[in-house]
Amino acid sequence: MTSTRPYLIRAIYEWCVDNGLTPHIAVAVDETVRVPREYVRDGKIVLNISADATSALRMGNEFIEFKARFGGVARDIVIPVGRAAAVFARENGQGMVFPDEAVDDEAAAPAPADGLPPSPSIHLVQTAKPGGDAGEDNASGAPPPPDNAPPPPKNKGPALKRIK
């Protein structure tokens, strides 16, 4: 059977576009991923995949391909679908986190002795505070800092939390 990952990526992308949100994709970078290496941090990169930020976007079952500008220079981006770690809306963090490829390989292993396939699971991660401003993310679930606490660091980028 084909993987559900490319279909889910396209679905979340379309949901973002339909709701006026900015779709982003988090990628676990390895030698199969073609992205500007100077923007990779800790083996990961987060890319804006909106129509305003890309051209010639193609989201196939094997690869996500597009052209994007980095520092004013157009680059060809090629991401194997299996390296997509998450797809989400920048404004509220809603989207989907995907398991590592190693976990996917375990799911493709032979069925257990009882003959039943492993049960699939999907977890929704809500990063915006209920009833709060969409721009005020609290992905960690920690209580808000006291009023006298220093402000959080800027340019930290989106945060994703994997729940197993």
MDTraj code that builds the backbone (N, CA, C; nanometers):
import mdtraj as md
import numpy as np

residues = "MET THR SER THR ARG PRO TYR LEU ILE ARG ALA ILE TYR GLU TRP CYS VAL ASP ASN GLY LEU THR PRO HIS ILE ALA VAL ALA VAL ASP GLU THR VAL ARG VAL PRO ARG GLU TYR VAL ARG ASP GLY LYS ILE VAL LEU ASN ILE SER ALA ASP ALA THR SER ALA LEU ARG MET GLY ASN GLU PHE ILE GLU PHE LYS ALA ARG PHE GLY GLY VAL ALA ARG ASP ILE VAL ILE PRO VAL GLY ARG ALA ALA ALA VAL PHE ALA ARG GLU ASN GLY GLN GLY MET VAL PHE PRO ASP GLU ALA VAL ASP ASP GLU ALA ALA ALA PRO ALA PRO ALA ASP GLY LEU PRO PRO SER PRO SER ILE HIS LEU VAL GLN THR ALA LYS PRO GLY GLY ASP ALA GLY GLU ASP ASN ALA SER GLY ALA PRO PRO PRO PRO ASP ASN ALA PRO PRO PRO PRO LYS ASN LYS GLY PRO ALA LEU LYS ARG ILE LYS".split()
xyz = np.array([
    [0.0845, -0.1192, 0.0000],
    [0.0000, 0.0000, 0.0000],
    [0.0884, 0.1247, 0.0000],
    [0.0356, 0.2313, -0.0535],
    [0.1091, 0.3574, -0.0520],
    [0.0948, 0.4242, 0.0839],
    [0.1892, 0.5095, 0.1149],
    [0.1890, 0.5812, 0.2411],
    [0.0767, 0.6846, 0.2439],
    [0.0216, 0.7085, 0.3626],
    [-0.0802, 0.8140, 0.3782],
    [-0.0165, 0.9515, 0.3918],
    [0.1132, 0.9569, 0.4193],
    [0.1819, 1.0830, 0.4466],
    [0.1626, 1.1883, 0.3359],
    [0.1847, 1.1564, 0.2064],
    [0.1687, 1.2614, 0.1056],
    [0.0250, 1.3136, 0.0972],
    [-0.0721, 1.2279, 0.1209],
    [-0.2120, 1.2696, 0.1165],
    [-0.2447, 1.3621, 0.2331],
    [-0.1915, 1.3302, 0.3496],
    [-0.2151, 1.4141, 0.4674],
    [-0.1450, 1.5490, 0.4532],
    [-0.0250, 1.5498, 0.3953],
    [0.0462, 1.6758, 0.3721],
    [-0.0369, 1.7647, 0.2805],
    [-0.0870, 1.7081, 0.1714],
    [-0.1681, 1.7873, 0.0779],
    [-0.2965, 1.8356, 0.1445],
    [-0.3571, 1.7529, 0.2283],
    [-0.4813, 1.7919, 0.2957],
    [-0.4588, 1.9089, 0.3913],
    [-0.3534, 1.9022, 0.4725],
    [-0.3250, 2.0117, 0.5663],
    [-0.2882, 2.1383, 0.4885],
    [-0.2122, 2.1223, 0.3802],
    [-0.1775, 2.2372, 0.2947],
    [-0.3054, 2.3042, 0.2433],
    [-0.3966, 2.2269, 0.1887],
    [-0.5215, 2.2833, 0.1362],
    [-0.6053, 2.3465, 0.2462],
    [-0.6078, 2.2851, 0.3637],
    [-0.6814, 2.3427, 0.4761],
    [-0.6251, 2.4794, 0.5114],
    [-0.4910, 2.4897, 0.5155],
    [-0.4267, 2.6180, 0.5441],
    [-0.4666, 2.7229, 0.4412],
    [-0.4550, 2.6883, 0.3144],
    [-0.4868, 2.7823, 0.2063],
    [-0.6336, 2.8236, 0.2134],
    [-0.7231, 2.7279, 0.2322],
    [-0.8668, 2.7580, 0.2380],
    [-0.9019, 2.8514, 0.3534],
    [-0.8225, 2.8478, 0.4601],
    [-0.8511, 2.9300, 0.5778],
    [-0.7633, 3.0543, 0.5865],
    [-0.6918, 3.0860, 0.4794],
    [-0.6094, 3.2068, 0.4771],
    [-0.4878, 3.1987, 0.5669],
    [-0.4401, 3.0783, 0.5949],
    [-0.3238, 3.0585, 0.6806],
    [-0.2013, 3.0292, 0.5944],
    [-0.0833, 3.0380, 0.6539],
    [0.0423, 3.0178, 0.5814],
    [0.0963, 2.8779, 0.6102],
    [0.0930, 2.7878, 0.5110],
    [0.1423, 2.6520, 0.5345],
    [0.2944, 2.6468, 0.5415],
    [0.3446, 2.5740, 0.6393],
    [0.4882, 2.5508, 0.6561],
    [0.5109, 2.4012, 0.6659],
    [0.6302, 2.3595, 0.6285],
    [0.6668, 2.2187, 0.6401],
    [0.8000, 2.2094, 0.7136],
    [0.8051, 2.1224, 0.8137],
    [0.9300, 2.0949, 0.8851],
    [0.9902, 1.9705, 0.8221],
    [1.1202, 1.9754, 0.7942],
    [1.1874, 1.8681, 0.7225],
    [1.3064, 1.8183, 0.8033],
    [1.3171, 1.6868, 0.8171],
    [1.4351, 1.6241, 0.8766],
    [1.5353, 1.6065, 0.7624],
    [1.6423, 1.6832, 0.7655],
    [1.7367, 1.6897, 0.6543],
    [1.8386, 1.5764, 0.6615],
    [1.8577, 1.5111, 0.5478],
    [1.9659, 1.4146, 0.5295],
    [2.0181, 1.4315, 0.3882],
    [2.0980, 1.3365, 0.3412],
    [2.1598, 1.3504, 0.2089],
    [2.0591, 1.3423, 0.0948],
    [1.9366, 1.2948, 0.1189],
    [1.8362, 1.2849, 0.0129],
    [1.7562, 1.4128, -0.0066],
    [1.7705, 1.5075, 0.0844],
    [1.6944, 1.6323, 0.0805],
    [1.7778, 1.7403, 0.0131],
    [1.7181, 1.8111, -0.0823],
    [1.7888, 1.9206, -0.1495],
    [1.7307, 2.0533, -0.1004],
    [1.7998, 2.1133, -0.0036],
    [1.7663, 2.2446, 0.0510],
    [1.8970, 2.3197, 0.0727],
    [1.8915, 2.4524, 0.0869],
    [2.0151, 2.5266, 0.1165],
    [2.0679, 2.4853, 0.2540],
    [2.1815, 2.4210, 0.2572],
    [2.2372, 2.3674, 0.3822],
    [2.2694, 2.4761, 0.4835],
    [2.2955, 2.5970, 0.4380],
    [2.3294, 2.7044, 0.5315],
    [2.2107, 2.7455, 0.6197],
    [2.0894, 2.7023, 0.5834],
    [1.9711, 2.7333, 0.6637],
    [1.9267, 2.6152, 0.7506],
    [1.9970, 2.5055, 0.7450],
    [1.9635, 2.3874, 0.8241],
    [2.0191, 2.4050, 0.9651],
    [1.9361, 2.3799, 1.0650],
    [1.9768, 2.3884, 1.2058],
    [1.9438, 2.2566, 1.2743],
    [2.0440, 2.1956, 1.3354],
    [2.0253, 2.0699, 1.4090],
    [1.9596, 1.9628, 1.3221],
    [1.9949, 1.9600, 1.1935],
    [1.9431, 1.8583, 1.1034],
    [1.7994, 1.8805, 1.0598],
    [1.7453, 2.0011, 1.0841],
    [1.6064, 2.0302, 1.0487],
    [1.5977, 2.1669, 0.9809],
    [1.4957, 2.1828, 0.8992],
    [1.4668, 2.3115, 0.8365],
    [1.3155, 2.3249, 0.8280],
    [1.2657, 2.4462, 0.8486],
    [1.1237, 2.4754, 0.8355],
    [1.1089, 2.5684, 0.7161],
    [1.0212, 2.5309, 0.6235],
    [1.0044, 2.6050, 0.4989],
    [0.8611, 2.6527, 0.4822],
    [0.8464, 2.7770, 0.4379],
    [0.7170, 2.8331, 0.4022],
    [0.6822, 2.7778, 0.2646],
    [0.5705, 2.7071, 0.2528],
    [0.5326, 2.6490, 0.1242],
    [0.4069, 2.7151, 0.0668],
    [0.3811, 2.8392, 0.1079],
    [0.2657, 2.9102, 0.0543],
    [0.2909, 2.9483, -0.0908],
    [0.1846, 2.9821, -0.1620],
    [0.1961, 3.0227, -0.3021],
    [0.2780, 3.1512, -0.3155],
    [0.2759, 3.2373, -0.2143],
    [0.3537, 3.3614, -0.2175],
    [0.5037, 3.3361, -0.2026],
    [0.5409, 3.2266, -0.1369],
    [0.6817, 3.1995, -0.1083],
    [0.7451, 3.1018, -0.2053],
    [0.6637, 3.0340, -0.2856],
    [0.7168, 2.9311, -0.3751],
    [0.6673, 2.9536, -0.5175],
    [0.7318, 2.8866, -0.6106],
    [0.6790, 2.8770, -0.7463],
    [0.6972, 2.7327, -0.7911],
    [0.6128, 2.6916, -0.8825],
    [0.6171, 2.5560, -0.9377],
    [0.6079, 2.4492, -0.8283],
    [0.5214, 2.4717, -0.7296],
    [0.5047, 2.3744, -0.6209],
    [0.4351, 2.2491, -0.6736],
    [0.4995, 2.1344, -0.6500],
    [0.4424, 2.0040, -0.6848],
    [0.4535, 1.9141, -0.5629],
    [0.3386, 1.8680, -0.5154],
    [0.3372, 1.7780, -0.4004],
    [0.2920, 1.6406, -0.4485],
    [0.3878, 1.5586, -0.4860],
    [0.3590, 1.4243, -0.5349],
    [0.3614, 1.3233, -0.4225],
    [0.3465, 1.1979, -0.4581],
    [0.3477, 1.0915, -0.3578],
    [0.4881, 1.0549, -0.3128],
    [0.5889, 1.0891, -0.3915],
    [0.7274, 1.0573, -0.3572],
    [0.8078, 1.1792, -0.3148],
    [0.7839, 1.2950, -0.3808],
    [0.8631, 1.4154, -0.3547],
    [0.7753, 1.5390, -0.3467],
    [0.8218, 1.6367, -0.2694],
    [0.7662, 1.7715, -0.2691],
    [0.8731, 1.8573, -0.3343],
    [0.8374, 1.9240, -0.4431],
    [0.9342, 2.0024, -0.5196],
    [0.8812, 2.1432, -0.5420],
    [0.9701, 2.2419, -0.5323],
    [0.9333, 2.3795, -0.5624],
    [1.0584, 2.4643, -0.5750],
    [1.0382, 2.5866, -0.6180],
    [1.1457, 2.6848, -0.6236],
    [1.1148, 2.7897, -0.5182],
    [1.2178, 2.8349, -0.4478],
    [1.2008, 2.9380, -0.3449],
    [1.3250, 3.0257, -0.3421],
    [1.3083, 3.1459, -0.2917],
    [1.4208, 3.2397, -0.2818],
    [1.4767, 3.2381, -0.1405],
    [1.6068, 3.2304, -0.1328],
    [1.6802, 3.2363, -0.0064],
    [1.7836, 3.3457, -0.0230],
    [1.7708, 3.4523, 0.0538],
    [1.8636, 3.5637, 0.0406],
    [1.8592, 3.6242, -0.0995],
    [1.7422, 3.6214, -0.1634],
    [1.7267, 3.6780, -0.2964],
    [1.7695, 3.5870, -0.4099],
    [1.8182, 3.4675, -0.3784],
    [1.8657, 3.3739, -0.4811],
    [1.7640, 3.2599, -0.4941],
    [1.7161, 3.2356, -0.6168],
    [1.6208, 3.1273, -0.6402],
    [1.6914, 2.9928, -0.6281],
    [1.6284, 2.9006, -0.5554],
    [1.6841, 2.7674, -0.5342],
    [1.5780, 2.6629, -0.5648],
    [1.6223, 2.5491, -0.6174],
    [1.5334, 2.4341, -0.6365],
    [1.5332, 2.3534, -0.5073],
    [1.4142, 2.3238, -0.4570],
    [1.3990, 2.2482, -0.3331],
    [1.3352, 2.1143, -0.3680],
    [1.3930, 2.0054, -0.3190],
    [1.3377, 1.8711, -0.3393],
    [1.3389, 1.8005, -0.2036],
    [1.2201, 1.7585, -0.1611],
    [1.2051, 1.6925, -0.0309],
    [1.1377, 1.5577, -0.0519],
    [1.2061, 1.4483, -0.0211],
    [1.1360, 1.3191, -0.0237],
    [1.0242, 1.3223, 0.0806],
    [0.9065, 1.2777, 0.0452],
    [0.7908, 1.2852, 0.1350],
    [0.8207, 1.2208, 0.2697],
    [0.8996, 1.1159, 0.2720],
    [0.9334, 1.0488, 0.3975],
    [1.0160, 1.1336, 0.4922],
    [1.0767, 1.2408, 0.4441],
    [1.1576, 1.3291, 0.5293],
    [1.0756, 1.4450, 0.5867],
    [0.9483, 1.4567, 0.5476],
    [0.8607, 1.5600, 0.6038],
    [0.8288, 1.5221, 0.7480],
    [0.8694, 1.6066, 0.8410],
    [0.8469, 1.5786, 0.9830],
    [0.7130, 1.6342, 1.0306],
    [0.6659, 1.7424, 0.9670],
    [0.5393, 1.8042, 1.0072],
    [0.4941, 1.9012, 0.8997],
    [0.3652, 1.9270, 0.8970],
    [0.3081, 2.0325, 0.8136],
    [0.2087, 2.1055, 0.9031],
    [0.2135, 2.2397, 0.9008],
    [0.1339, 2.3158, 0.9966],
    [0.1121, 2.4580, 0.9474],
    [0.0179, 2.5280, 1.0113],
    [-0.0095, 2.6684, 0.9831],
    [0.0782, 2.7548, 1.0728],
    [0.1475, 2.8504, 1.0140],
    [0.2356, 2.9374, 1.0912],
    [0.1585, 3.0158, 1.1968],
    [0.0393, 3.0612, 1.1637],
    [-0.0342, 3.1515, 1.2521],
    [-0.0808, 3.0873, 1.3816],
    [-0.1175, 2.9597, 1.3785],
    [-0.1694, 2.8983, 1.5005],
    [-0.1028, 2.7651, 1.5361],
    [-0.0093, 2.7196, 1.4530],
    [0.0626, 2.5968, 1.4826],
    [-0.0169, 2.4698, 1.4602],
    [-0.1411, 2.4795, 1.4153],
    [-0.2208, 2.3595, 1.3951],
    [-0.1753, 2.2877, 1.2693],
    [-0.1705, 2.1576, 1.2775],
    [-0.1272, 2.0772, 1.1649],
    [-0.1059, 1.9349, 1.2090],
    [-0.0030, 1.8715, 1.1530],
    [0.0216, 1.7313, 1.1834],
    [0.1708, 1.7048, 1.1903],
    [0.2105, 1.6297, 1.2919],
    [0.3488, 1.5848, 1.3073],
    [0.3527, 1.4389, 1.2648],
    [0.4547, 1.4025, 1.1880],
    [0.4666, 1.2664, 1.1371],
    [0.5761, 1.1921, 1.2119],
    [0.5622, 1.0610, 1.2254],
    [0.6671, 0.9817, 1.2907],
    [0.7913, 0.9753, 1.2029],
    [0.9043, 0.9444, 1.2659],
    [1.0285, 0.9249, 1.1917],
    [1.0102, 0.8094, 1.0946],
    [1.0947, 0.8070, 0.9900],
    [1.0877, 0.6975, 0.8934],
    [1.1093, 0.5631, 0.9604],
    [1.1945, 0.5570, 1.0622],
    [1.2202, 0.4306, 1.1321],
    [1.0915, 0.3781, 1.1944],
    [1.0091, 0.4685, 1.2487],
    [0.8811, 0.4283, 1.3067],
    [0.7894, 0.3787, 1.1964],
    [0.7921, 0.4469, 1.0790],
    [0.7110, 0.4021, 0.9659],
    [0.7514, 0.2621, 0.9232],
    [0.8822, 0.2325, 0.9243],
    [0.9298, 0.1004, 0.8864],
    [0.8783, -0.0061, 0.9827],
    [0.8713, 0.0274, 1.1128],
    [0.8194, -0.0667, 1.2112],
    [0.6727, -0.0959, 1.1834],
    [0.5970, 0.0070, 1.1411],
    [0.4552, -0.0118, 1.1123],
    [0.4365, -0.1034, 0.9923],
    [0.5346, -0.1062, 0.9016],
    [0.5250, -0.1910, 0.7834],
    [0.5730, -0.3336, 0.8116],
    [0.6172, -0.3600, 0.9332],
    [0.6664, -0.4931, 0.9699],
    [0.5510, -0.5925, 0.9671],
    [0.5823, -0.7214, 0.9637],
    [0.4760, -0.8223, 0.9611],
    [0.3823, -0.8079, 1.0812],
    [0.2595, -0.8516, 1.0614],
    [0.1586, -0.8412, 1.1663],
    [0.1998, -0.9238, 1.2879],
    [0.1585, -0.8813, 1.4074],
    [0.1903, -0.9580, 1.5280],
    [0.1247, -1.0965, 1.5249],
    [0.1590, -1.1801, 1.6236],
    [0.1141, -1.3195, 1.6279],
    [-0.0379, -1.3319, 1.6255],
    [-0.1096, -1.2317, 1.6801],
    [-0.2554, -1.2420, 1.6812],
    [-0.3166, -1.2171, 1.5433],
    [-0.2312, -1.1800, 1.4440],
    [-0.2772, -1.1628, 1.3068],
    [-0.3383, -1.0273, 1.2778],
    [-0.3538, -0.9433, 1.3794],
    [-0.4138, -0.8113, 1.3590],
    [-0.3059, -0.7091, 1.3287],
    [-0.3324, -0.6182, 1.2345],
    [-0.2340, -0.5140, 1.2066],
    [-0.2290, -0.4153, 1.3227],
    [-0.1164, -0.3430, 1.3368],
    [-0.1097, -0.2440, 1.4440],
    [-0.2133, -0.1355, 1.4206],
    [-0.2687, -0.0843, 1.5291],
    [-0.3704, 0.0204, 1.5188],
    [-0.3062, 0.1534, 1.4827],
    [-0.3614, 0.2246, 1.3833],
    [-0.3072, 0.3561, 1.3502],
    [-0.3480, 0.4562, 1.4572],
    [-0.2702, 0.5606, 1.4704],
    [-0.3057, 0.6645, 1.5660],
    [-0.2691, 0.8002, 1.5094],
    [-0.3559, 0.8965, 1.5324],
    [-0.3326, 1.0344, 1.4909],
    [-0.3537, 1.1200, 1.6136],
    [-0.2618, 1.2116, 1.6355],
    [-0.2699, 1.2992, 1.7514],
    [-0.2755, 1.4430, 1.7051],
    [-0.3720, 1.5191, 1.7530],
    [-0.3824, 1.6604, 1.7226],
    [-0.3077, 1.7365, 1.8306],
    [-0.2227, 1.8273, 1.7891],
    [-0.1473, 1.9074, 1.8837],
    [-0.1966, 2.0500, 1.8724],
    [-0.2593, 2.1009, 1.9763],
    [-0.3108, 2.2375, 1.9782],
    [-0.2040, 2.3248, 2.0419],
    [-0.1506, 2.4207, 1.9661],
    [-0.0434, 2.5031, 2.0199],
    [-0.0903, 2.6414, 2.0613],
    [-0.2057, 2.6842, 2.0146],
    [-0.2561, 2.8156, 2.0539],
    [-0.3412, 2.8005, 2.1798],
    [-0.3398, 2.9025, 2.2650],
    [-0.4209, 2.8984, 2.3862],
    [-0.5684, 2.9061, 2.3480],
    [-0.6540, 2.8239, 2.4092],
    [-0.7968, 2.8332, 2.3797],
    [-0.8478, 2.9728, 2.4134],
    [-0.9161, 3.0323, 2.3175],
    [-0.9723, 3.1651, 2.3390],
    [-0.8702, 3.2761, 2.3343],
    [-0.7445, 3.2437, 2.3144],
    [-0.6392, 3.3454, 2.3108],
    [-0.6108, 3.3898, 2.1696],
    [-0.5184, 3.4837, 2.1588],
    [-0.4771, 3.5333, 2.0289],
    [-0.3973, 3.4249, 1.9581],
    [-0.4223, 3.4062, 1.8278],
    [-0.3531, 3.3014, 1.7521],
    [-0.2030, 3.3236, 1.7519],
    [-0.1582, 3.4454, 1.7704],
    [-0.0157, 3.4743, 1.7694],
    [0.0536, 3.4410, 1.8995],
    [-0.0226, 3.4088, 2.0030],
    [0.0368, 3.3789, 2.1334],
    [0.0433, 3.2282, 2.1520],
    [0.1462, 3.1676, 2.0976],
    [0.1624, 3.0226, 2.1071],
    [0.2212, 2.9839, 2.2418],
    [0.1774, 2.8695, 2.2931],
    [0.2361, 2.8112, 2.4130],
    [0.2435, 2.6616, 2.3887],
    [0.3339, 2.6221, 2.2994],
    [0.3420, 2.4825, 2.2576],
    [0.3895, 2.3913, 2.3699],
    [0.4601, 2.4447, 2.4685],
    [0.5158, 2.3601, 2.5731],
    [0.4134, 2.3210, 2.6780],
    [0.3011, 2.3929, 2.6860],
    [0.2019, 2.3644, 2.7872],
    [0.2429, 2.4158, 2.9244],
    [0.3547, 2.4867, 2.9331],
    [0.4024, 2.5401, 3.0597],
    [0.3199, 2.6618, 3.0988],
    [0.3135, 2.6924, 3.2291],
    [0.2400, 2.8111, 3.2711],
    [0.3087, 2.9367, 3.2177],
    [0.2325, 3.0451, 3.2018],
    [0.2932, 3.1670, 3.1499],
    [0.3990, 3.2195, 3.2464],
    [0.5015, 3.2878, 3.1937],
    [0.6062, 3.3404, 3.2806],
    [0.5525, 3.4523, 3.3686],
    [0.6146, 3.4733, 3.4853],
    [0.5712, 3.5828, 3.5721],
    [0.5949, 3.7161, 3.5025],
    [0.5234, 3.8191, 3.5500],
    [0.5313, 3.9516, 3.4878],
    [0.6722, 4.0094, 3.4887],
    [0.7540, 3.9731, 3.5869],
    [0.8887, 4.0295, 3.5944],
    [0.9922, 3.9454, 3.5195],
    [0.9477, 3.8409, 3.4487],
    [1.0407, 3.7546, 3.3746],
    [1.0894, 3.8268, 3.2494],
    [1.2130, 3.7973, 3.2077],
    [1.2622, 3.8602, 3.0844],
    [1.1819, 3.8092, 2.9654],
    [1.1722, 3.8891, 2.8580],
    [1.0956, 3.8460, 2.7415],
    [1.1615, 3.7242, 2.6765],
    [1.0809, 3.6394, 2.6116],
    [1.1382, 3.5216, 2.5448],
    [1.2272, 3.5645, 2.4290],
    [1.3240, 3.4810, 2.3908],
    [1.4127, 3.5178, 2.2804],
    [1.3346, 3.5319, 2.1506],
    [1.3761, 3.6251, 2.0675],
    [1.3128, 3.6489, 1.9382],
    [1.3702, 3.5529, 1.8345],
    [1.3014, 3.5389, 1.7219],
    [1.3455, 3.4591, 1.6075],
    [1.3705, 3.3127, 1.6425],
    [1.2981, 3.2615, 1.7389],
    [1.3147, 3.1215, 1.7757],
    [1.2514, 3.0297, 1.6717],
    [1.1508, 3.0777, 1.6004],
    [1.0835, 2.9979, 1.4985],
    [0.9750, 2.9116, 1.5595],
    [0.8992, 2.8442, 1.4764],
    [0.7917, 2.7612, 1.5266],
    [0.8447, 2.6425, 1.6053],
    [0.7654, 2.6002, 1.7006],
    [0.8044, 2.4857, 1.7830],
    [0.7025, 2.3752, 1.7625],
    [0.7495, 2.2540, 1.7486],
    [0.6628, 2.1388, 1.7343],
    [0.6862, 2.0441, 1.8499],
    [0.5798, 1.9811, 1.8944],
    [0.5898, 1.8876, 2.0047],
    [0.5368, 1.7535, 1.9569],
    [0.6203, 1.6513, 1.9635],
    [0.5793, 1.5176, 1.9201],
    [0.5177, 1.4460, 2.0393],
    [0.4020, 1.3890, 2.0159],
    [0.3325, 1.3134, 2.1198],
    [0.3201, 1.1713, 2.0705],
    [0.3662, 1.0774, 2.1516],
    [0.3591, 0.9362, 2.1115],
    [0.2616, 0.8643, 2.1994],
])
top = md.Topology()
chain = top.add_chain()
for i, resn in enumerate(residues, 1):
    res = top.add_residue(resn, chain, resSeq=i)
    for name in ("N", "CA", "C"):
        top.add_atom(name, md.element.get_by_symbol(name[0]), res)
traj = md.Trajectory(xyz[None], top)
